[in-house]
Every structure is written in C-alpha cells, then in structure tokens.
Amino acid sequence: MAKKHITLQHSESVIVQAAAQIYSAYIASGRAADGDNTKYLKQSIKDAITIARSVDDAVISDGEME
C-alpha cells in the first residue's frame, strides 16, 4: 500500500484536533456504537466546525483588526 501524504492548513489541523477530541468523547461515553462509528465521526467534524465558527464570530483576533 502506497503512503499518502496529507498537508493541512493550520486552521484545518485545529479543527482536526477538536473533532478528534469530540469523537473520542462519543466513544468513551458509549454513544458511538460499533455500527455508528462513521455517523459519529462525521458528527464530530460538524461539531468542531460549528465551534470554530462560533469562536470566529465571537472573538476578534489581532490579525483581524484594522
């Protein structure tokens, strides 16, 4: 099997980290049953994006100030 290289932008890697934490919480809580792994993985990504957008709307970072 050939190795595939993935290059993520910083914002994407932050969302990956958040989604992984959310997904692991689903697994630890027992909500992600054996047959529902893909469903909860996709939900974790959606949740992480929702959190990121909410933070972006609520916070003005130094780079966004004019």
Secondary structure, 3 states (H helix, E strand, C coil): CCCCCCCCCHHHHHHHHHHHHHHHHHHHCCCCCHHHHHHHHHHHHHHHHHHHHHHHHHCCCHHHCC
